[in-house]
């Protein structure tokens, strides 16, 4: 296994640099870790991003998109952790009870703290993030809208269309056409 600098890893775990020839180093932060038979990365879009890069469908220098609003101004560490967990699970939305349990508080406490820190409920914040992800996919991929809806965690295309129109004032297909998508 080779590290990003081409040096062999002593423990058999290293960052991918070969055989794909794709730079996985974005601003000093490596996105993908190759642990022999497994490739791992943070976030729910990391694995599809790697697959697209390996297939040559886009350059390795194209950064991984982030869909959460910045939380650097949020003082509540639990809310920041929840926002990060939401982004990591963007395609498989957990229940708010499960999300709250992951950070060690009740769903009611999560709701109160989120409203206080972000001015909206955790479910509204998460829906906004998922819609942002879907909007990005509409303009950067040629994937079918039904596939994008499912990958963004919507139960069906109708629900996705309704929420997308409510947020952006147009349908996903018209948005894609007007944005000069890929």
N, C-alpha and C positions, 0 to 999 in steps of 0.2 A: 504494500500500500504506500502511496506517495502522499506526502503532505502538500499543501498548496504551494510551497516553495520548491517542490520537487524532491525533498529529502524523504527517505523512507521512515515510516513511523515505527518506533521500537516496540510498541504494544499491539501492532496490527490494526490500529484504529487511526485513521487520518482523514483529512479533508480531501475531497475529490479534486484532482487536477488532471488525471489521466484515467482512462484512455480517451475520454470525450473531448479533451482540449478546451473545455469551457471554463472560463474564469468564474469561480463562485465567490469571489471576494468583492463585496460591495462596500466601499468606504471602510475597509478594515474588518468588517464583520462577515464571517463566512456563513453561508446559508445552509449548506448541505454537509452532512457527515456520513462518510462511508465506513461502516463497521463490518467489513468482510462481506457477508451475504446480504446485509441490510443497508439501505440508504435511509437516513432519517433527517428530518428538518423540523423546525418549529412552525406552528401555524397550519391552518387547514388548507391553505392554497400552496404550500411549499412543494408537496409531492406532485401535483399537476404541473406546477411551474417547472420542476425538474424534468418531468417527462416531455414537456413541450420543448425545453431546451435541448434535451438529448435527441429528439427527433429532428432538430434543426428548424423548427417552425418559428423560432425567434432567437435572437442573440442572447448569449449568456450575460451580456452587459445590461440587459433590460432588467430593471429592478423589480423585486417582488412588491406588489401593491399592498398598501395598508388601507383598511376601510373604516377603522375606528377614528373618531374625532380625537384630537390631542387631549390627553388627560394630564399633561405635565403641570397644569395649574390646579388640579384637584388635590386637596390636602389629605383627603381620606384614602389611606392606603388600600382598604378593602374595596372601595369603589374602583380604584385604578386596577387592582388585581382582577376584579370581575370583568372590567372592560377588556383586559388582555385575554382572559379566558373566553369571553364571547367571540373575540376575533379568531382565536384558535379553533373554536367549534362552530364557525360560521355556517358550515354546510350541514351540521347536525345539531340544531338548537336544543340545548338541554332545557328542562323545565326550570322555572325560577327557584323552586324548592331545591332541586339538585345543585344549581349554581350557588345558592346561598349556603348549602351544606359544604360545598367545596372550599368556601372561604370561612367556614366556621360560625355562621350566624343564621338566624331564622329568615324566612322569606319576607316576613313583615319588616324586620330590621333592614334587610337589603333594600326593600322598596323605599323606606324612609330615608336611608342614607343616600341612596341614589338620587331621589328627588331633591334632597338638600344640596348635594354636591353638583349635580348635573342639570337640575331643573326639569327633569323628566323621569318617568318610571324606567326601570331596567328593561322591561319588555319593549317599550317604545324606542329606547336607545338601540337595542339589539335589532329591531325591525329596520330602523334607519340604516344601521351598519350593513345588514343583509341586502337592502335595496341599493346601497352604494356599491356593494360588491357586484350585484347583478348589472347595474348600470355600467360599471367598468367592463364587465365581460361582454356586454352588448357592443361596446365600441372597440374592444381589443381582440375579439375572437369572432369566428363565424359559427359558433355553436348554436344549435337550435334553441329557441326561446324556452321550450319545455324543459330542456336539459339545464339551462341556466337557472330556471325557476327552482328545479329540484336541488341543484347544487347550492343555491342560496337558502335552502331550508324551507321553501314554501311547499305546502302539502299538495297543491295542484296549480296548474297554469292560470286558472280563473282567479284564484286568490292572489297570485302574483300580479296578474294584470290589474286587478282592482287596486291593490296597494301601490303599484308603480304609478298608475294614473293619478291616484290621490296625492302622491308625493311630488311627481314631476309634471303633472298636467298633460300628459300624453301617453299613448300606449307604448309598450316596449318596442314593437316593430317600427312605429313611426319615429321613435327616438333614435333607433339604430340607423334608419334611412337618413335622418336629418343630421346625424353626427359624422357622416362620411366614415363609417366603420371600416375595419380591416377588410 
